[in-house]
Amino acid sequence: MARYTGNKNRIARRFGTNIFGRARNPLIHKPNPPGVHGARRRKKSDYGLQLEEKQKLKAIYGMLSEKQLVIYYKKALSKTGNTAQHLAEMLECRLDNLVYRLKFAATIFGAHQLVSHGHILVDGKKVDRRSFQVKPGMTISIKEKSRQMKAINAALDSGRELPPYLTSSREQFSGQLVAPPVQEQMPWPIEISLAEICDFLAHTT
């Protein structure tokens, strides 16, 4: 799966928040949006606003590609019920995202690496596919040989709180998805309108 290698600080400045939770806040020295004179911005059209909402959603889940997001949207659309909630739930239940939520990694990009490099187990079996869909009742853990990694232990000792749909055991280096995530409980670092995103995707896919 493709990995985002672009300028992460530029993305954070664009949305005006430390969207990736990086230790070095990219907004401290350059609080303005990127570009000449930064703060100069024209009023966005409805299309522009919806596009920005979509870009925010892609960013907080580790810079998802357009193709990935469209696939998730079409799957959500095929389900009965609230399409926006289905979309949010599938994104939140990605293995890489839950590795980040369980504090095994300091950032979503660190979670990408842990999964891709084979450090993560799901129900005791190695899973190295970042997009793997975790179901309620599944247990995510760190492989025993990887439990001494400084980056993992530093992340586990951070002050981040777990969302209510997860439980964890620091001693066992493990955590569990105990219930389907609800959009209102998801600890997004920035406000996002899923309704606008679904409307945008409905007219562009």
C-alpha atoms as an extended CHARMM CRD file, in Angstrom:
* protein
*
       205  EXT
         1         1  MET       CA              0.0000000000        0.0000000000        0.0000000000  PROA      1               0.0000000000
         2         2  ALA       CA              1.2990000000        3.4430000000       -0.8810000000  PROA      2               0.0000000000
         3         3  ARG       CA              2.7490000000        5.5080000000        1.9440000000  PROA      3               0.0000000000
         4         4  TYR       CA              2.3930000000        9.2890000000        2.1350000000  PROA      4               0.0000000000
         5         5  THR       CA              5.8260000000       10.9330000000        1.9600000000  PROA      5               0.0000000000
         6         6  GLY       CA              4.8230000000       14.5750000000        1.5120000000  PROA      6               0.0000000000
         7         7  ASN       CA              5.2400000000       17.5230000000        3.8680000000  PROA      7               0.0000000000
         8         8  LYS       CA              3.1720000000       16.7420000000        6.9640000000  PROA      8               0.0000000000
         9         9  ASN       CA              3.7770000000       20.1320000000        8.5920000000  PROA      9               0.0000000000
        10        10  ARG       CA              2.3280000000       21.8560000000        5.5460000000  PROA      10              0.0000000000
        11        11  ILE       CA             -0.8670000000       19.7850000000        5.9010000000  PROA      11              0.0000000000
        12        12  ALA       CA             -1.1260000000       20.6840000000        9.6040000000  PROA      12              0.0000000000
        13        13  ARG       CA             -0.6660000000       24.3980000000        8.8830000000  PROA      13              0.0000000000
        14        14  ARG       CA             -3.2820000000       24.2300000000        6.1370000000  PROA      14              0.0000000000
        15        15  PHE       CA             -5.9420000000       23.0820000000        8.6120000000  PROA      15              0.0000000000
        16        16  GLY       CA             -4.6980000000       25.2320000000       11.4910000000  PROA      16              0.0000000000
        17        17  THR       CA             -4.2250000000       22.3860000000       13.9830000000  PROA      17              0.0000000000
        18        18  ASN       CA             -1.6430000000       19.7680000000       14.9250000000  PROA      18              0.0000000000
        19        19  ILE       CA             -3.7560000000       17.2580000000       13.0270000000  PROA      19              0.0000000000
        20        20  PHE       CA             -1.2980000000       14.3480000000       13.2410000000  PROA      20              0.0000000000
        21        21  GLY       CA             -0.4910000000       14.7380000000       16.9490000000  PROA      21              0.0000000000
        22        22  ARG       CA              3.2270000000       15.1210000000       16.3190000000  PROA      22              0.0000000000
        23        23  ALA       CA              5.4770000000       15.9380000000       19.2820000000  PROA      23              0.0000000000
        24        24  ARG       CA              6.9440000000       18.9400000000       17.4650000000  PROA      24              0.0000000000
        25        25  ASN       CA              3.9710000000       21.2020000000       16.8810000000  PROA      25              0.0000000000
        26        26  PRO       CA              4.2750000000       22.5610000000       13.3230000000  PROA      26              0.0000000000
        27        27  LEU       CA              2.2110000000       25.6380000000       14.2150000000  PROA      27              0.0000000000
        28        28  ILE       CA              4.5230000000       27.0690000000       16.8800000000  PROA      28              0.0000000000
        29        29  HSD       CA              6.8200000000       28.9600000000       14.5160000000  PROA      29              0.0000000000
        30        30  LYS       CA              4.5430000000       29.2550000000       11.4890000000  PROA      30              0.0000000000
        31        31  PRO       CA              0.9580000000       29.6750000000       12.6930000000  PROA      31              0.0000000000
        32        32  ASN       CA             -0.3620000000       30.9680000000        9.3680000000  PROA      32              0.0000000000
        33        33  PRO       CA             -1.5530000000       28.7800000000        6.4710000000  PROA      33              0.0000000000
        34        34  PRO       CA              1.1060000000       27.9680000000        3.8480000000  PROA      34              0.0000000000
        35        35  GLY       CA              1.5720000000       30.2920000000        0.9090000000  PROA      35              0.0000000000
        36        36  VAL       CA              2.5660000000       33.9100000000        0.3590000000  PROA      36              0.0000000000
        37        37  HSD       CA              1.2950000000       36.0320000000        3.2750000000  PROA      37              0.0000000000
        38        38  GLY       CA             -0.4180000000       32.8760000000        4.5820000000  PROA      38              0.0000000000
        39        39  ALA       CA             -3.5490000000       34.4220000000        6.0470000000  PROA      39              0.0000000000
        40        40  ARG       CA             -4.9290000000       35.7710000000        2.7420000000  PROA      40              0.0000000000
        41        41  ARG       CA             -7.7650000000       33.4890000000        1.7390000000  PROA      41              0.0000000000
        42        42  ARG       CA            -10.7160000000       33.9910000000       -0.5340000000  PROA      42              0.0000000000
        43        43  LYS       CA            -14.1460000000       32.8030000000        0.5170000000  PROA      43              0.0000000000
        44        44  LYS       CA            -14.6300000000       29.1970000000       -0.5810000000  PROA      44              0.0000000000
        45        45  SER       CA            -17.5010000000       27.9740000000       -2.7430000000  PROA      45              0.0000000000
        46        46  ASP       CA            -19.7430000000       25.1360000000       -1.5310000000  PROA      46              0.0000000000
        47        47  TYR       CA            -17.6450000000       22.8050000000       -3.6760000000  PROA      47              0.0000000000
        48        48  GLY       CA            -14.4640000000       24.1330000000       -2.0830000000  PROA      48              0.0000000000
        49        49  LEU       CA            -15.8400000000       23.6660000000        1.4440000000  PROA      49              0.0000000000
        50        50  GLN       CA            -16.9010000000       20.0870000000        0.7280000000  PROA      50              0.0000000000
        51        51  LEU       CA            -13.5320000000       19.3490000000       -0.8520000000  PROA      51              0.0000000000
        52        52  GLU       CA            -11.7560000000       20.6550000000        2.2480000000  PROA      52              0.0000000000
        53        53  GLU       CA            -13.8910000000       18.4680000000        4.5200000000  PROA      53              0.0000000000
        54        54  LYS       CA            -12.9060000000       15.4520000000        2.4470000000  PROA      54              0.0000000000
        55        55  GLN       CA             -9.2270000000       16.3990000000        2.6370000000  PROA      55              0.0000000000
        56        56  LYS       CA             -9.4460000000       16.7000000000        6.4290000000  PROA      56              0.0000000000
        57        57  LEU       CA            -10.9550000000       13.2290000000        6.7260000000  PROA      57              0.0000000000
        58        58  LYS       CA             -8.2470000000       11.7280000000        4.5090000000  PROA      58              0.0000000000
        59        59  ALA       CA             -5.5720000000       13.4610000000        6.5800000000  PROA      59              0.0000000000
        60        60  ILE       CA             -6.6320000000       12.3040000000       10.0400000000  PROA      60              0.0000000000
        61        61  TYR       CA             -6.6530000000        8.6840000000        8.8990000000  PROA      61              0.0000000000
        62        62  GLY       CA             -3.0650000000        8.8920000000        7.6910000000  PROA      62              0.0000000000
        63        63  MET       CA             -3.4140000000       10.6160000000        4.3240000000  PROA      63              0.0000000000
        64        64  LEU       CA             -5.7030000000        8.0650000000        2.6880000000  PROA      64              0.0000000000
        65        65  SER       CA             -5.6400000000        8.0580000000       -1.0850000000  PROA      65              0.0000000000
        66        66  GLU       CA             -8.6340000000        9.1970000000       -3.0990000000  PROA      66              0.0000000000
        67        67  LYS       CA             -9.0960000000        5.6390000000       -4.3620000000  PROA      67              0.0000000000
        68        68  GLN       CA             -9.1940000000        4.2480000000       -0.8130000000  PROA      68              0.0000000000
        69        69  LEU       CA            -11.7550000000        6.7950000000        0.3590000000  PROA      69              0.0000000000
        70        70  VAL       CA            -14.0310000000        6.1260000000       -2.6230000000  PROA      70              0.0000000000
        71        71  ILE       CA            -13.8950000000        2.3780000000       -1.9280000000  PROA      71              0.0000000000
        72        72  TYR       CA            -14.9050000000        2.9570000000        1.6950000000  PROA      72              0.0000000000
        73        73  TYR       CA            -17.7090000000        5.2910000000        0.6370000000  PROA      73              0.0000000000
        74        74  LYS       CA            -19.1420000000        2.7720000000       -1.8370000000  PROA      74              0.0000000000
        75        75  LYS       CA            -19.0560000000        0.0430000000        0.8120000000  PROA      75              0.0000000000
        76        76  ALA       CA            -20.8100000000        2.3740000000        3.2800000000  PROA      76              0.0000000000
        77        77  LEU       CA            -23.4050000000        3.2640000000        0.6410000000  PROA      77              0.0000000000
        78        78  SER       CA            -24.2070000000       -0.4070000000        0.0580000000  PROA      78              0.0000000000
        79        79  LYS       CA            -25.1170000000       -0.9190000000        3.7200000000  PROA      79              0.0000000000
        80        80  THR       CA            -28.5410000000       -0.1530000000        5.1440000000  PROA      80              0.0000000000
        81        81  GLY       CA            -28.7940000000        2.7500000000        7.5480000000  PROA      81              0.0000000000
        82        82  ASN       CA            -26.6970000000        5.8880000000        7.9680000000  PROA      82              0.0000000000
        83        83  THR       CA            -24.0340000000        6.0470000000        5.2540000000  PROA      83              0.0000000000
        84        84  ALA       CA            -21.9630000000        8.6490000000        7.1220000000  PROA      84              0.0000000000
        85        85  GLN       CA            -21.8490000000        6.5160000000       10.2690000000  PROA      85              0.0000000000
        86        86  HSD       CA            -20.8920000000        3.4100000000        8.2740000000  PROA      86              0.0000000000
        87        87  LEU       CA            -18.1020000000        5.3680000000        6.5690000000  PROA      87              0.0000000000
        88        88  ALA       CA            -16.7550000000        6.6940000000        9.8790000000  PROA      88              0.0000000000
        89        89  GLU       CA            -16.9210000000        3.2510000000       11.4940000000  PROA      89              0.0000000000
        90        90  MET       CA            -14.9760000000        1.5460000000        8.7130000000  PROA      90              0.0000000000
        91        91  LEU       CA            -12.2620000000        4.1910000000        8.7820000000  PROA      91              0.0000000000
        92        92  GLU       CA            -12.0360000000        4.1010000000       12.5740000000  PROA      92              0.0000000000
        93        93  CYS       CA            -11.7750000000        0.2900000000       12.5840000000  PROA      93              0.0000000000
        94        94  ARG       CA             -8.7620000000        0.1760000000       10.2970000000  PROA      94              0.0000000000
        95        95  LEU       CA             -5.9830000000       -1.7130000000       12.0730000000  PROA      95              0.0000000000
        96        96  ASP       CA             -3.4510000000        1.0940000000       11.7110000000  PROA      96              0.0000000000
        97        97  ASN       CA             -5.8750000000        3.6000000000       13.2330000000  PROA      97              0.0000000000
        98        98  LEU       CA             -6.6940000000        1.3970000000       16.2310000000  PROA      98              0.0000000000
        99        99  VAL       CA             -2.9840000000        0.7560000000       16.8210000000  PROA      99              0.0000000000
       100       100  TYR       CA             -2.6590000000        4.5430000000       17.0860000000  PROA      100             0.0000000000
       101       101  ARG       CA             -5.7720000000        4.9140000000       19.2720000000  PROA      101             0.0000000000
       102       102  LEU       CA             -4.4270000000        2.2200000000       21.6440000000  PROA      102             0.0000000000
       103       103  LYS       CA             -1.2720000000        4.3410000000       22.0760000000  PROA      103             0.0000000000
       104       104  PHE       CA              1.0880000000        1.7610000000       20.6140000000  PROA      104             0.0000000000
       105       105  ALA       CA              2.3640000000        4.5500000000       18.3530000000  PROA      105             0.0000000000
       106       106  ALA       CA              2.7650000000        8.2880000000       18.8960000000  PROA      106             0.0000000000
       107       107  THR       CA              1.2660000000        9.1780000000       15.5000000000  PROA      107             0.0000000000
       108       108  ILE       CA             -0.8260000000        7.5260000000       12.8330000000  PROA      108             0.0000000000
       109       109  PHE       CA              2.3000000000        7.3290000000       10.6620000000  PROA      109             0.0000000000
       110       110  GLY       CA              4.1250000000        5.4800000000       13.4300000000  PROA      110             0.0000000000
       111       111  ALA       CA              1.1840000000        3.0660000000       13.5270000000  PROA      111             0.0000000000
       112       112  HSD       CA              1.5810000000        2.5260000000        9.7780000000  PROA      112             0.0000000000
       113       113  GLN       CA              5.1430000000        1.3870000000       10.3430000000  PROA      113             0.0000000000
       114       114  LEU       CA              4.3370000000       -0.9220000000       13.2510000000  PROA      114             0.0000000000
       115       115  VAL       CA              1.7040000000       -2.7390000000       11.2130000000  PROA      115             0.0000000000
       116       116  SER       CA              3.6700000000       -2.8800000000        7.9660000000  PROA      116             0.0000000000
       117       117  HSD       CA              6.8360000000       -4.1350000000        9.7270000000  PROA      117             0.0000000000
       118       118  GLY       CA              5.0160000000       -7.0200000000       11.3730000000  PROA      118             0.0000000000
       119       119  HSD       CA              5.0030000000       -5.8620000000       15.0120000000  PROA      119             0.0000000000
       120       120  ILE       CA              1.2300000000       -6.1950000000       15.4490000000  PROA      120             0.0000000000
       121       121  LEU       CA             -0.8810000000       -9.2540000000       16.2620000000  PROA      121             0.0000000000
       122       122  VAL       CA             -4.6660000000       -9.5710000000       15.9570000000  PROA      122             0.0000000000
       123       123  ASP       CA             -6.0790000000      -12.3720000000       18.0820000000  PROA      123             0.0000000000
       124       124  GLY       CA             -2.5350000000      -13.7440000000       18.3530000000  PROA      124             0.0000000000
       125       125  LYS       CA             -1.8040000000      -13.7940000000       14.6100000000  PROA      125             0.0000000000
       126       126  LYS       CA              0.4790000000      -11.3770000000       12.7560000000  PROA      126             0.0000000000
       127       127  VAL       CA             -1.3840000000       -8.9500000000       10.5180000000  PROA      127             0.0000000000
       128       128  ASP       CA              0.6840000000       -6.5810000000        8.3830000000  PROA      128             0.0000000000
       129       129  ARG       CA             -2.1530000000       -5.1020000000        6.3110000000  PROA      129             0.0000000000
       130       130  ARG       CA             -2.8870000000       -1.5810000000        7.5240000000  PROA      130             0.0000000000
       131       131  SER       CA             -6.4250000000       -1.5290000000        6.1480000000  PROA      131             0.0000000000
       132       132  PHE       CA             -7.4230000000       -4.7430000000        7.9610000000  PROA      132             0.0000000000
       133       133  GLN       CA            -10.9000000000       -4.2650000000        9.4620000000  PROA      133             0.0000000000
       134       134  VAL       CA            -10.9530000000       -4.9680000000       13.2040000000  PROA      134             0.0000000000
       135       135  LYS       CA            -14.2490000000       -6.3180000000       14.5260000000  PROA      135             0.0000000000
       136       136  PRO       CA            -15.6580000000       -5.9020000000       18.0580000000  PROA      136             0.0000000000
       137       137  GLY       CA            -14.1760000000       -8.5770000000       20.3220000000  PROA      137             0.0000000000
       138       138  MET       CA            -10.8530000000       -8.7530000000       18.4790000000  PROA      138             0.0000000000
       139       139  THR       CA             -7.6740000000       -8.2060000000       20.4970000000  PROA      139             0.0000000000
       140       140  ILE       CA             -4.7540000000       -6.1850000000       19.1430000000  PROA      140             0.0000000000
       141       141  SER       CA             -1.3450000000       -6.7170000000       20.7290000000  PROA      141             0.0000000000
       142       142  ILE       CA              2.3510000000       -6.0590000000       20.2700000000  PROA      142             0.0000000000
       143       143  LYS       CA              4.4880000000       -9.0280000000       19.2790000000  PROA      143             0.0000000000
       144       144  GLU       CA              6.4890000000      -10.1710000000       22.3110000000  PROA      144             0.0000000000
       145       145  LYS       CA              9.8690000000       -9.5470000000       20.6720000000  PROA      145             0.0000000000
       146       146  SER       CA              8.8210000000       -5.9530000000       19.8940000000  PROA      146             0.0000000000
       147       147  ARG       CA              7.7190000000       -4.9550000000       23.4060000000  PROA      147             0.0000000000
       148       148  GLN       CA             11.0900000000       -3.4420000000       24.3100000000  PROA      148             0.0000000000
       149       149  MET       CA             10.9700000000       -0.8750000000       21.5200000000  PROA      149             0.0000000000
       150       150  LYS       CA             11.4780000000        2.6140000000       22.9750000000  PROA      150             0.0000000000
       151       151  ALA       CA              8.9880000000        4.2350000000       20.5970000000  PROA      151             0.0000000000
       152       152  ILE       CA              6.2100000000        1.8620000000       21.6590000000  PROA      152             0.0000000000
       153       153  ASN       CA              6.8500000000        2.3110000000       25.3850000000  PROA      153             0.0000000000
       154       154  ALA       CA              7.0960000000        6.0980000000       25.0770000000  PROA      154             0.0000000000
       155       155  ALA       CA              3.7600000000        6.1860000000       23.2270000000  PROA      155             0.0000000000
       156       156  LEU       CA              2.0970000000        3.9280000000       25.8240000000  PROA      156             0.0000000000
       157       157  ASP       CA              3.2490000000        6.2400000000       28.6040000000  PROA      157             0.0000000000
       158       158  SER       CA              1.8140000000        9.3340000000       26.9180000000  PROA      158             0.0000000000
       159       159  GLY       CA             -1.1850000000       11.1430000000       28.3530000000  PROA      159             0.0000000000
       160       160  ARG       CA             -3.6170000000       10.3410000000       25.5500000000  PROA      160             0.0000000000
       161       161  GLU       CA             -6.9390000000        8.8850000000       26.6360000000  PROA      161             0.0000000000
       162       162  LEU       CA             -8.6190000000        5.8600000000       25.0880000000  PROA      162             0.0000000000
       163       163  PRO       CA            -11.9740000000        6.3330000000       23.3670000000  PROA      163             0.0000000000
       164       164  PRO       CA            -14.8120000000        4.4390000000       25.1240000000  PROA      164             0.0000000000
       165       165  TYR       CA            -15.0190000000        1.6800000000       22.5000000000  PROA      165             0.0000000000
       166       166  LEU       CA            -11.5080000000        0.4440000000       23.3910000000  PROA      166             0.0000000000
       167       167  THR       CA             -9.9460000000       -1.2020000000       26.4360000000  PROA      167             0.0000000000
       168       168  SER       CA             -6.2410000000       -1.8150000000       26.9850000000  PROA      168             0.0000000000
       169       169  SER       CA             -3.7340000000       -3.5220000000       29.2400000000  PROA      169             0.0000000000
       170       170  ARG       CA             -0.3640000000       -1.7860000000       29.6000000000  PROA      170             0.0000000000
       171       171  GLU       CA              1.1380000000       -4.9070000000       31.1920000000  PROA      171             0.0000000000
       172       172  GLN       CA              0.0040000000       -7.1830000000       28.3590000000  PROA      172             0.0000000000
       173       173  PHE       CA              0.7890000000       -4.6940000000       25.5710000000  PROA      173             0.0000000000
       174       174  SER       CA             -2.6910000000       -5.3740000000       24.2400000000  PROA      174             0.0000000000
       175       175  GLY       CA             -6.0620000000       -3.7810000000       23.6780000000  PROA      175             0.0000000000
       176       176  GLN       CA             -9.4990000000       -4.7430000000       22.4730000000  PROA      176             0.0000000000
       177       177  LEU       CA            -12.2570000000       -3.2150000000       20.3950000000  PROA      177             0.0000000000
       178       178  VAL       CA            -15.2500000000       -3.7750000000       22.6820000000  PROA      178             0.0000000000
       179       179  ALA       CA            -17.9990000000       -2.0490000000       20.6780000000  PROA      179             0.0000000000
       180       180  PRO       CA            -18.6030000000       -0.5250000000       17.2480000000  PROA      180             0.0000000000
       181       181  PRO       CA            -17.2310000000        3.0490000000       17.2470000000  PROA      181             0.0000000000
       182       182  VAL       CA            -19.8140000000        5.8310000000       17.2620000000  PROA      182             0.0000000000
       183       183  GLN       CA            -18.9390000000        8.9780000000       15.3470000000  PROA      183             0.0000000000
       184       184  GLU       CA            -19.5160000000       11.2660000000       18.3460000000  PROA      184             0.0000000000
       185       185  GLN       CA            -16.9690000000        9.2690000000       20.3870000000  PROA      185             0.0000000000
       186       186  MET       CA            -14.1700000000        9.3810000000       17.8380000000  PROA      186             0.0000000000
       187       187  PRO       CA            -11.3380000000       11.6420000000       19.0600000000  PROA      187             0.0000000000
       188       188  TRP       CA            -10.8300000000       13.5720000000       15.8470000000  PROA      188             0.0000000000
       189       189  PRO       CA             -8.3850000000       16.4780000000       16.2310000000  PROA      189             0.0000000000
       190       190  ILE       CA            -10.5290000000       18.7140000000       14.0530000000  PROA      190             0.0000000000
       191       191  GLU       CA            -14.2450000000       19.1070000000       13.3690000000  PROA      191             0.0000000000
       192       192  ILE       CA            -15.4290000000       17.3100000000       10.2400000000  PROA      192             0.0000000000
       193       193  SER       CA            -18.8030000000       17.2250000000        8.4990000000  PROA      193             0.0000000000
       194       194  LEU       CA            -19.3380000000       13.6920000000        7.2280000000  PROA      194             0.0000000000
       195       195  ALA       CA            -22.6570000000       14.6820000000        5.6850000000  PROA      195             0.0000000000
       196       196  GLU       CA            -20.8560000000       17.1950000000        3.4480000000  PROA      196             0.0000000000
       197       197  ILE       CA            -18.2640000000       14.5700000000        2.4990000000  PROA      197             0.0000000000
       198       198  CYS       CA            -20.8970000000       11.9860000000        1.5870000000  PROA      198             0.0000000000
       199       199  ASP       CA            -22.7660000000       14.5830000000       -0.4730000000  PROA      199             0.0000000000
       200       200  PHE       CA            -19.5310000000       15.4990000000       -2.2590000000  PROA      200             0.0000000000
       201       201  LEU       CA            -18.6740000000       11.8580000000       -3.0050000000  PROA      201             0.0000000000
       202       202  ALA       CA            -22.2330000000       11.1660000000       -4.1750000000  PROA      202             0.0000000000
       203       203  HSD       CA            -21.8330000000       13.8040000000       -6.8970000000  PROA      203             0.0000000000
       204       204  THR       CA            -18.2320000000       13.0370000000       -7.8870000000  PROA      204             0.0000000000
       205       205  THR       CA            -18.0380000000        9.2240000000       -7.9380000000  PROA      205             0.0000000000
